[in-house]
């Protein structure tokens, strides 16, 4: 029976990881562009890694279709820079100049045929994130540790739910996994990718960072109540809450750093410390 529970925990973890991937703000968007009686599926990318310019390539075989790429920094109210897309066989292509790690660009493509603008579902600007190169070791360590923490979370919840032995040992491992993965390894990867160690609470609203923060708090409660008789119920609830937390889709808006570090320390953290000391 425990073997079946491990399989179920693995399925839950893999499903959550897959959903995390496809709901990520950096996951490409697939858009179908109708041109008269023909439909062309094209991809609009949301991230670019490295020091090269970012190519925007649309595969549209109709050579009469022309394109214009407009872009600007995000968020910004400045005028869009416009580039004519060049025809390269069955593709239309233009490139957005490389930006520093963590910089976001909003871009949109206007397509026309014989002077008439083509209408499609993604006429609003697409947000593009420029990311730095992440070394393989911290990247795969990040995936491995956080994946293991999610697996242990699911396994601990199932173990407590079906009453197969004590779940205390796995509760501790789950908590350690989220702390090490979310607060040690993930910030290193984050620094390489967007040149910031942490953009979650209390500095900003990065949902990815805050997911690790919340998951760690949830399992801290489990660890604190580990000697209580109702700990199994709390473990089941913690596993469900963790799954819900990591199923919340991330967005670029939530990734904005809205409070600089100095302001966060001065306006949020310092008053809390002072009030605590004065109490």
N, C-alpha and C positions, 0 to 999 in steps of 0.2 A: 504493500500500500504506500509506503514511503517513497518507493521508486516512482509511482504515479504522481505523487505530490511534487517531486522534483521536476518531473516532466511538465506538470501544470505550471509550476513556478517559472520554469524556463520559457514556456509559451507566453505567459503573461509579460515577462521581461522583454522578450523579443518583440512582441506586439507593441508594447509601450515605446520601445526604442525606435521601431519603424515609424510609428505615429509622430514621435518627436522629430524624426528626420524630415518627413514630408510636410509637417506643419511649421518647420523652421522658416524664419524670414529670409534666409539665404537660399532656400530651395527654389530652383527655377520654375517659372510659370509657363504653362503650355497654353497657347492661344491659337484659335483657328481663324484664319483670315480668308474671308470669301472674296473671290475675284470672278465676277460674273457667274458662270456655272461651275467653276473650280474652287476647291477649298484647300488652303495650305496651312498645315499645323506648324507653327513656329515657336521657338523658345525664347523667353526674355529672362536673362540671367539676373541674379540678385547679389552675387558676390564675385570678387576677382582677387586672386592671390598672386603675389609676386611683385616684381618691379617693372613689368612690361605694361604698355598701354592695354586697355581693356577693349577687345574687339566685340562689337555688336553685329552679329551675323544672322540674317533672316534668309531662309531657303525658300525662295519664291521663284518658280520656274518661268512665269510669264515675264518675258523680257520688256514688255511695255509698261510694267509697274516700276515706278520710281519711288525713292524714299528720302526723307530728310530726318536726321537725328538732331534732337535738341537736348541740351543738358545744362545743369547748374548744381552747385553745392547744395546739400540738404542739411538743415533747414536754411532757406534763404529766400529773399524776395528780389534778388538781382535778376537781370534779364537772362534769358536762355542763350547759350552759345549754340549756333546752328551749323550743322555739317551736312553736305550732300552725300548720300550713301552711294558708293560706287558699285556698278554691276560687275560681278565676277562669275560668269557663267550663269548658273541657276541661283546665285546668291546675291543679296544686297549687303554691303559691308561698310562699316565706319568704325572708328576707334575713339574711345574716351581717354584722354591723357591720364597717365598713372598719377595716383594721389598717395598721400601718406597713410600709413596703417590707421584704421579706425575712421577715416573720412568717408562720408556718405555722399552720393551723387544721385539726384533724381533725373531720369531721362525719359524721353518719349519719342516714338517714331511715327511720323506722318507719312502715309503711303497714298499714292495717287496713280491713276491710269488715264492717259489721254486728257489730263487736266482736271479730272474729277477725283475728289478725295475718297478714299476707301474707308468704310466704317467697320470697326471690329470691337470686340468686347473690352479690350485693354487700351483704350485711348487715354486713360489717366496715366500720369507719370509712374514709372517703376523706380523703386529705391534700390540703389546699388551700393554695396559695402566693399571697400578696399581693405583687404586683410594682408598681414605679413606672413611670411613663410614660418610654419610651425615645425620644429625638429621632430623627427619620427618618434624618438623615445618618449618625450612627454606627451605627445599626441596619443600614442597607443596606450601609454600608462593611464592617461585620463579616461579613455574608453574602457579599459579593463577594470579599473578600480570602481568607477561609477556604475558600470554594468554589473559588477559583482555585488555592489551595495544594493542595487535594485533587485537582483536575484535573491539576495539574502532577506530583503524586506518582504518579498512575496513568499519565500519559503517559511520565514518566521510567522507570518500571518496565517498561512495554511496549517502550520504545525500547531499553533495555538487554537485555531478553529476546530481542527479534528482531534485535538487532544492526544497526539502521539508524542509523549514525553515532554520534557521541559524545553521551553523556547528561550530561556534566559541567556544561554551562551550565544545563540544566534542573534538575540537582541543587541548584545554588546558588540558583536562583530558588525552588525548593520550600522549602528551608531558610529563606530570607528571608521567604517568605510565611507560614510557620508562626510564625516569631518575631514578625513585625510584627502578624499577625492575632491570635495567641494571647496575646502579652505587652504589646501596645500598645492595639489596638482593642477586643479582647474584655473586658479589665478595665474600660474606660470604660462599655461596655454593661452589664457586670455591676454596676457601681456604681449606675447609673441604676435597674436592675431590682430589686436586693435590698440596696442600700446597703452593698455590700462590694466592694472592688477585686479581692480574690483570696481564694478559700477552698479552694485546692488545696494540694499539698505545698509546704512542710512545715507550713503552718498548719492545714489541715483535709483532708477527704477528698472534696471536690467532684470527682466523676468528670469532669465537663465541663472544668474547669480542668486536671485531670491529663492528660486526653487531649492537650491542646495541649502540655503539658510533655513527655510521652513522645514525641509525634510530632517535636517539635523535637530531642530527644536522638537519636532514630533517624536523622534527616537530618543531624545534626551528625557522626555517625559516617561517613556517606556523604561529606560534605565533607572531613573529615579524611583519609580514604583515597582522595581523588579522583585522586591520581597513581599509585595502586597498580594492578597489572595485574588484580587480582580485584575492582576497583571495580564492574564491571558486575553481578557476582553479588550484591554488597552492595546495589546499587541496586534490584535485583529483590526481594531480601528486605525491604528498607526499605519498598517500595511495598506488599508483602503485609502487613507488620506494621502499617503505617499504616492500611490498610483494616480489619484485625482490631481495632485500637485503637478506631476510630470506629464499629465495629459492636457494641461492648459497650454494652448498655442502661444508661442512667443511672437512679438511684433517689433518692428524697428522703433516705433514710438516709445515702447516700454524700455528700449535699450538706450534711450537718450540719457546722458548724464546731466541732470537738472540742477544739482547742488554741488559746487566745487568742494574739494576736501576741506579747505580752510573754513568755508562757511558752515559746513556740516559740523566740524569740531566746535566752532564758536557758537553756532546757533542752536545745535541740537545736543551734542554729547556733553559739552562743558556745563550747560545749565543743569542737566540731569545729575552730573557728578557733584556740583555745588549744592544742589538741593538735598542730595543724599547725605552729604557731610554735615550740612546745617541742621538736618532733622534730629 
